[in-house]
Amino acid sequence: MEIKITKTTAPKAKPASDGLGFGKYFTDHMFVMDYTEGKGWHDARIVPYGPLSLDPSCMVLHYGQAIFEGMKAYRAADGGALLFRPMKNMERVNISNDRLCIPQIDAEFAVEAIKKLVEVDMDWIPDGEGTSLYVRPFIIATDNALGVHPSHTYQFIVIMSPVGAYYPEGLNPVKIYVEDEFVRAVRGGMGFAKTAGNYAASIKAQKVAAEKGYTQVLWLDGVERKYIEEVGTMNVFFKIDGEIITPALNGSILAGITRDSSIQILRSWGLKVTERKLGIQEVYDAHKAGKLEEVFGTGTAAVISPVGELNWAGNVISINNGEIGEISAKLYDAITGVQSGEIEDTFDFTVRV
């Protein structure tokens, strides 16, 4: 499919790289592609960034039939641009699509479209330390009708935003509140899909945690309320007595791409990494025994985020004296080094634009 390009006649001023924050600024262009039942995906185009025109009856507004992804483009050491495992993101789009009855996309074409969009807005990629160009692909149902059923039309859209650190703490350890009242997802639901509804379900708990002074929420399973699942925007890892443990993918946990990359890198270093059910009580028992060495989250937005404190039902524990751990720091350097092209990519993770 040909991608038609219409460039803006009014380019925006670019923000300073030292004040980007996360998701506050957007580039000059976006990618759009339409789906019509019986015709398939069509009319791929890169156009000036701007508002969408939606009818008040548009189905996505009423029934939440929407999925999204998160990935980044990095300024390479040689001045070019690198994407980190973009095909994995597009493959995950189709996993989410299947769960929400959205038509499958051509993953290879989607990657090429994103590469073309990054190329068009190449000068928006910031070059400050810890900065990148966040890429947000998403699909929305666009039928103008009321009634709970799959839409017959959709739009696949990609927008981009120059960003700094996701958390205000940067690479400093964050404080996490263990949620024991609200439920985000259960097996058979949509926890494994990257869909808008999952994040809507997390907002209340996140608000409560923030009011208590915590950066994020650690979710427990929705049935027994004792097994660790994931942090709101990250998968999570625990280093206990030399072993690195992360919850196994069970149908209610997002299969994070940074999670998978971290596991591959950690194992390449000869470290023992185990994917299994992990109870919150086991973590607290390990802390009491002096065996809880590190806790860290992994995700596209934050990359690696060390955890310095957990609060479960009022029981607060400090991890590694509230300081970043050796593995967290080493893993952050390894992943960001590959993403920027400063470290040899022996895993074939990066794709040059």
RODO-2510 file (C-alpha; in nm, 4 decimals, decimal comma):
residues 353
     n   res          X          Y          Z
     1     m     0,0000     0,0000     0,0000
     2     e     0,1320     0,3430    -0,0883
     3     i     0,1722     0,5968     0,1908
     4     k     0,0703     0,9443     0,0782
     5     i     0,2550     1,2284     0,2511
     6     t     0,1145     1,5766     0,3045
     7     k     0,3577     1,7951     0,4965
     8     t     0,2540     2,0763     0,7269
     9     t     0,2823     2,4340     0,6095
    10     a     0,3059     2,5588     0,9690
    11     p     0,5736     2,3649     1,1597
    12     k     0,5649     2,4077     1,5368
    13     a     0,8432     2,5397     1,7559
    14     k     1,0243     2,2542     1,9295
    15     p     1,0471     2,2446     2,3093
    16     a     1,3772     2,2517     2,4949
    17     s     1,5094     1,9016     2,5607
    18     d     1,5597     1,9731     2,9315
    19     g     1,1915     2,0445     2,9964
    20     l     1,0060     1,7828     2,7957
    21     g     0,8314     1,5848     3,0679
    22     f     0,6246     1,3023     2,9217
    23     g     0,3473     1,3259     2,6621
    24     k     0,3141     1,7051     2,6676
    25     y     0,4319     1,7963     2,3167
    26     f     0,3505     1,6423     1,9784
    27     t     0,5301     1,6432     1,6463
    28     d     0,4191     1,8082     1,3237
    29     h     0,2747     1,4962     1,1577
    30     m     0,0751     1,1810     1,2243
    31     f     0,0012     0,8617     1,0346
    32     v    -0,3601     0,7626     0,9616
    33     m    -0,5071     0,4549     0,7922
    34     d    -0,8731     0,3577     0,7580
    35     y    -1,0535     0,0240     0,7724
    36     t    -1,3862    -0,0477     0,6031
    37     e    -1,5504    -0,3890     0,6247
    38     g    -1,5298    -0,5587     0,2854
    39     k    -1,2470    -0,3320     0,1734
    40     g    -0,9883    -0,3851     0,4435
    41     w    -0,7257    -0,1353     0,5542
    42     h    -0,6815     0,1468     0,3048
    43     d    -0,5867     0,5102     0,2443
    44     a    -0,2564     0,5122     0,4354
    45     r    -0,1321     0,8667     0,4789
    46     i     0,0973     1,0935     0,6743
    47     v    -0,0713     1,4264     0,7386
    48     p    -0,0222     1,7324     0,9621
    49     y    -0,0939     1,6581     1,3288
    50     g    -0,4374     1,7849     1,4218
    51     p    -0,7779     1,7129     1,5770
    52     l    -0,9889     1,4135     1,4777
    53     s    -1,3466     1,4620     1,3636
    54     l    -1,5755     1,2157     1,5453
    55     d    -1,9535     1,1944     1,5511
    56     p    -2,1037     1,1994     1,9045
    57     s    -2,2333     0,8468     1,8384
    58     c    -1,8861     0,7158     1,7440
    59     m    -1,8662     0,3683     1,8947
    60     v    -1,5270     0,4092     2,0593
    61     l    -1,6740     0,6819     2,2800
    62     h    -1,9459     0,4525     2,4127
    63     y    -1,8058     0,1000     2,4158
    64     g    -1,4314     0,1474     2,4465
    65     q    -1,3290    -0,0604     2,1454
    66     a    -0,9739     0,0747     2,1325
    67     i    -0,6187    -0,0541     2,1617
    68     f    -0,2823     0,1185     2,1683
    69     e     0,0911     0,0615     2,1806
    70     g     0,3936     0,2453     2,3140
    71     m     0,7404     0,2468     2,1601
    72     k     1,0287     0,4862     2,1106
    73     a     1,2660     0,6227     1,8499
    74     y     1,6131     0,7121     1,9739
    75     r     1,8749     0,9494     1,8447
    76     a     2,1646     0,7249     1,7501
    77     a     2,5225     0,8126     1,8323
    78     d     2,5878     0,8737     1,4614
    79     g     2,2964     1,1172     1,4332
    80     g     2,0509     0,8715     1,2779
    81     a     1,7459     0,7146     1,4426
    82     l     1,6829     0,3711     1,5918
    83     l     1,3600     0,1923     1,6832
    84     f     1,3654    -0,0716     1,9573
    85     r     1,1958    -0,4022     1,8582
    86     p     0,9106    -0,2366     1,6633
    87     m     0,7896    -0,5643     1,5136
    88     k     0,7184    -0,6979     1,8629
    89     n     0,4947    -0,3972     1,9246
    90     m     0,3027    -0,4544     1,6027
    91     e     0,2667    -0,8249     1,6768
    92     r     0,1228    -0,7264     2,0151
    93     v    -0,1181    -0,4899     1,8385
    94     n    -0,2688    -0,7923     1,6672
    95     i    -0,2934    -0,9829     1,9967
    96     s    -0,4889    -0,6899     2,1398
    97     n    -0,6913    -0,6594     1,8186
    98     d    -0,7980    -1,0215     1,8406
    99     r    -0,9258    -0,9784     2,1971
   100     l    -1,1286    -0,6689     2,1025
   101     c    -1,2585    -0,7970     1,7662
   102     i    -1,0595    -0,5378     1,5723
   103     p    -0,9308    -0,6441     1,2274
   104     q    -0,5690    -0,7565     1,2090
   105     i    -0,3119    -0,5186     1,0643
   106     d    -0,0162    -0,6014     0,8419
   107     a     0,2579    -0,5786     1,1055
   108     e     0,5406    -0,5340     0,8555
   109     f     0,3576    -0,2527     0,6766
   110     a     0,2818    -0,0855     1,0107
   111     v     0,6521    -0,0880     1,1000
   112     e     0,7367     0,0644     0,7630
   113     a     0,4713     0,3324     0,8160
   114     i     0,6184     0,4193     1,1570
   115     k     0,9687     0,4343     1,0105
   116     k     0,8418     0,6716     0,7411
   117     l     0,6672     0,8918     1,0011
   118     v     0,9832     0,9061     1,2143
   119     e     1,1794     0,9968     0,9018
   120     v     0,9399     1,2824     0,8235
   121     d     0,9668     1,4189     1,1785
   122     m     1,3303     1,3187     1,2347
   123     d     1,4254     1,6612     1,3658
   124     w     1,1819     1,6130     1,6559
   125     i     1,3966     1,3392     1,8105
   126     p     1,5616     1,5053     2,1119
   127     d     1,9270     1,4457     2,1817
   128     g     1,9478     1,5211     2,5547
   129     e     2,0479     1,2459     2,7965
   130     g     1,7536     1,0181     2,8777
   131     t     1,5328     1,1685     2,6063
   132     s     1,3634     0,9991     2,3119
   133     l     1,0724     1,0278     2,0689
   134     y     0,7742     0,8390     2,2082
   135     v     0,5643     0,6701     1,9388
   136     r     0,1962     0,6002     2,0149
   137     p     0,0104     0,3802     1,7613
   138     f    -0,3589     0,3251     1,8382
   139     i    -0,6755     0,1915     1,6784
   140     i    -1,0277     0,3163     1,7445
   141     a    -1,3723     0,1961     1,6382
   142     t    -1,5375     0,4645     1,4225
   143     d    -1,8900     0,3448     1,3369
   144     n    -2,1516     0,6088     1,4110
   145     a    -2,4076     0,3871     1,5837
   146     l    -2,5272     0,2787     1,9258
   147     g    -2,5381    -0,0928     2,0019
   148     v    -2,2860    -0,3286     2,1569
   149     h    -2,1196    -0,5113     1,8683
   150     p    -1,7903    -0,4856     1,6782
   151     s    -1,7575    -0,1754     1,4648
   152     h    -1,7445    -0,2086     1,0863
   153     t    -1,4969     0,0778     1,0460
   154     y    -1,1755     0,1723     1,2277
   155     q    -0,8851     0,4124     1,2169
   156     f    -0,5221     0,3212     1,2847
   157     i    -0,3360     0,6341     1,3931
   158     v     0,0219     0,6999     1,5028
   159     i     0,1231     1,0142     1,6902
   160     m     0,4640     1,1004     1,8344
   161     s     0,5908     1,3018     2,1290
   162     p     0,9432     1,4060     2,2340
   163     v     0,9838     1,2952     2,5960
   164     g     1,2157     1,3002     2,8930
   165     a     1,1960     1,0757     3,1999
   166     y     0,8559     0,9134     3,2606
   167     y     0,8827     0,9379     3,6392
   168     p     0,9863     1,2654     3,8078
   169     e     1,2357     1,0596     4,0093
   170     g     1,4152     0,9596     3,6880
   171     l     1,6405     0,6640     3,7657
   172     n     1,6106     0,7209     4,1400
   173     p     1,4056     0,4522     4,3195
   174     v     1,0283     0,5060     4,3243
   175     k     0,7802     0,4333     4,6012
   176     i     0,5127     0,1762     4,5160
   177     y     0,1768     0,1163     4,6857
   178     v     0,0526    -0,2444     4,6844
   179     e    -0,3159    -0,2343     4,5883
   180     d    -0,5332    -0,4656     4,8007
   181     e    -0,8823    -0,3235     4,7376
   182     f    -0,9345    -0,2538     4,3672
   183     v    -0,8993    -0,5042     4,0819
   184     r    -0,7577    -0,4184     3,7398
   185     a    -0,7895    -0,7490     3,5522
   186     v    -0,8519    -1,1222     3,5891
   187     r    -0,7770    -1,4217     3,3695
   188     g    -1,0275    -1,4359     3,0858
   189     g    -1,0466    -1,0577     3,0821
   190     m    -0,8286    -0,8110     2,8959
   191     g    -0,5225    -0,7833     3,1194
   192     f    -0,2939    -0,9282     2,8521
   193     a    -0,4159    -0,6784     2,5904
   194     k    -0,3039    -0,3175     2,5673
   195     t    -0,6469    -0,1640     2,5622
   196     a    -0,7846     0,1627     2,6933
   197     g    -1,0212    -0,0082     2,9369
   198     n    -0,7374    -0,1639     3,1359
   199     y    -0,5946     0,1777     3,2095
   200     a    -0,9325     0,3284     3,2924
   201     a    -0,9717     0,0507     3,5500
   202     s    -0,6436     0,1523     3,7133
   203     i    -0,7044     0,5255     3,7554
   204     k    -0,8907     0,5120     4,0873
   205     a    -0,6197     0,3090     4,2588
   206     q    -0,3498     0,5281     4,1069
   207     k    -0,5239     0,8409     4,2414
   208     v    -0,5498     0,6943     4,5911
   209     a    -0,1841     0,5873     4,5846
   210     a    -0,0725     0,9340     4,4682
   211     e    -0,2638     1,0937     4,7550
   212     k    -0,0620     0,8728     4,9915
   213     g     0,2641     0,9872     4,8326
   214     y     0,3276     0,6859     4,6073
   215     t     0,4368     0,6996     4,2437
   216     q     0,2630     0,3851     4,1213
   217     v     0,0449     0,0887     4,2161
   218     l     0,1527    -0,2741     4,2346
   219     w    -0,1436    -0,4921     4,1408
   220     l    -0,2198    -0,8261     4,3016
   221     d    -0,4236    -1,0986     4,1322
   222     g    -0,7959    -1,0288     4,1178
   223     v    -0,9110    -1,3617     4,2652
   224     e    -0,6979    -1,4555     4,5667
   225     r    -0,5527    -1,1060     4,6071
   226     k    -0,2129    -1,2363     4,7084
   227     y    -0,0080    -1,2989     4,3927
   228     i     0,1885    -1,0158     4,2322
   229     e     0,0932    -0,9213     3,8774
   230     e     0,2372    -0,5915     3,7505
   231     v     0,2839    -0,2246     3,8291
   232     g     0,0405     0,0084     3,6522
   233     t     0,2818     0,0964     3,3722
   234     m     0,5515    -0,1674     3,4157
   235     n     0,6253    -0,5345     3,4590
   236     v     0,8092    -0,6012     3,7836
   237     f     1,1147    -0,8029     3,8904
   238     f     1,2379    -0,9104     4,2371
   239     k     1,5947    -1,0165     4,3169
   240     i     1,5681    -1,2591     4,6077
   241     d     1,8769    -1,4381     4,7384
   242     g     2,0558    -1,4033     4,4033
   243     e     1,7594    -1,5195     4,1916
   244     i     1,5644    -1,2745     3,9768
   245     i     1,1923    -1,3554     3,9811
   246     t     0,9164    -1,2016     3,7696
   247     p     0,5491    -1,3030     3,7619
   248     a     0,4713    -1,5542     3,4872
   249     l     0,2450    -1,4387     3,2059
   250     n    -0,0914    -1,5769     3,3079
   251     g    -0,3475    -1,4050     3,0861
   252     s    -0,3969    -1,0995     3,3069
   253     i    -0,0449    -0,9557     3,2736
   254     l     0,0816    -0,7588     2,9751
   255     a     0,3658    -0,9322     2,7899
   256     g     0,6042    -0,6382     2,8102
   257     i     0,8633    -0,5990     2,5367
   258     t     1,1122    -0,4412     2,7767
   259     r     1,0321    -0,7298     3,0129
   260     d     1,1253    -0,9849     2,7481
   261     s     1,4365    -0,7887     2,6495
   262     s     1,5458    -0,7683     3,0133
   263     i     1,5045    -1,1419     3,0638
   264     q     1,7172    -1,2131     2,7565
   265     i     1,9920    -0,9748     2,8687
   266     l     1,9942    -1,0949     3,2300
   267     r     2,0205    -1,4572     3,1225
   268     s     2,3015    -1,3690     2,8820
   269     w     2,4922    -1,2454     3,1879
   270     g     2,4553    -1,5881     3,3471
   271     l     2,1963    -1,4770     3,6031
   272     k     1,9117    -1,7031     3,7088
   273     v     1,5790    -1,5561     3,5963
   274     t     1,2594    -1,7358     3,6929
   275     e     0,9068    -1,6677     3,5665
   276     r     0,6553    -1,7994     3,8211
   277     k     0,3743    -1,7095     4,0597
   278     l     0,5095    -1,4878     4,3348
   279     g     0,3097    -1,4000     4,6440
   280     i     0,3396    -1,0611     4,8113
   281     q     0,3837    -1,2405     5,1443
   282     e     0,6868    -1,4234     5,0008
   283     v     0,8416    -1,0875     4,9112
   284     y     0,7851    -0,9540     5,2624
   285     d     0,9202    -1,2739     5,4164
   286     a     1,2305    -1,2422     5,1981
   287     h     1,2766    -0,8848     5,3167
   288     k     1,2440    -0,9917     5,6800
   289     a     1,5076    -1,2614     5,6216
   290     g     1,7425    -1,0098     5,4579
   291     k     1,7158    -1,1821     5,1187
   292     l     1,5224    -0,9190     4,9196
   293     e     1,8068    -0,7507     4,7328
   294     e     1,6411    -0,5478     4,4570
   295     v     1,3032    -0,4652     4,3043
   296     f     1,2680    -0,2938     3,9668
   297     g     1,0088    -0,2323     3,6980
   298     t     1,0516    -0,2547     3,3223
   299     g     0,8551    -0,0728     3,0532
   300     t     0,8848     0,1313     2,7359
   301     a     0,8194     0,4627     2,9086
   302     a     1,0552     0,4302     3,2062
   303     v     1,2855     0,1577     3,0610
   304     i     1,4102     0,0467     3,4051
   305     s     1,2667     0,1916     3,7239
   306     p     1,4195     0,0783     4,0547
   307     v     1,1801     0,0466     4,3490
   308     g     1,2961     0,1768     4,6860
   309     e     0,9843     0,1265     4,8967
   310     l     0,6757    -0,0962     4,9099
   311     n     0,3640    -0,0321     5,1170
   312     w     0,1330    -0,3305     5,1585
   313     a    -0,1634    -0,2821     5,3912
   314     g     0,0306    -0,0233     5,5876
   315     n     0,3429    -0,2394     5,6180
   316     v     0,6225    -0,0321     5,4674
   317     i     0,9553    -0,1858     5,3703
   318     s     1,2665    -0,0183     5,2313
   319     i     1,4521    -0,2004     4,9545
   320     n     1,8305    -0,1723     4,9239
   321     n     1,8208     0,1249     5,1628
   322     g     1,6145     0,3153     4,9080
   323     e     1,9059     0,3178     4,6639
   324     i     1,9331     0,1878     4,3081
   325     g     2,0578    -0,1697     4,2928
   326     e     2,3541    -0,3027     4,0977
   327     i     2,1427    -0,5096     3,8562
   328     s     1,8918    -0,2276     3,7973
   329     a     2,1681     0,0167     3,7099
   330     k     2,3551    -0,2303     3,4898
   331     l     2,0386    -0,3318     3,3046
   332     y     1,9391     0,0303     3,2451
   333     d     2,2807     0,1071     3,0995
   334     a     2,2681    -0,2037     2,8802
   335     i     1,9229    -0,1383     2,7333
   336     t     1,9638     0,2347     2,6813
   337     g     2,3091     0,1730     2,5344
   338     v     2,1617    -0,0621     2,2755
   339     q     1,8724     0,1752     2,2070
   340     s     2,1090     0,4635     2,1304
   341     g     2,3532     0,2508     1,9336
   342     e     2,6344     0,3179     2,1817
   343     i     2,6539    -0,0528     2,2744
   344     e     2,6744    -0,3343     2,0203
   345     d     2,3304    -0,4865     1,9610
   346     t     2,4065    -0,8580     1,9836
   347     f     2,0341    -0,9403     2,0116
   348     d     1,9214    -0,7646     1,6904
   349     f     1,6801    -0,5533     1,8945
   350     t     1,7159    -0,2271     1,7031
   351     v     1,5887    -0,1221     1,3617
   352     r     1,7435     0,1745     1,1828
   353     v     1,5088     0,4309     1,0314
***
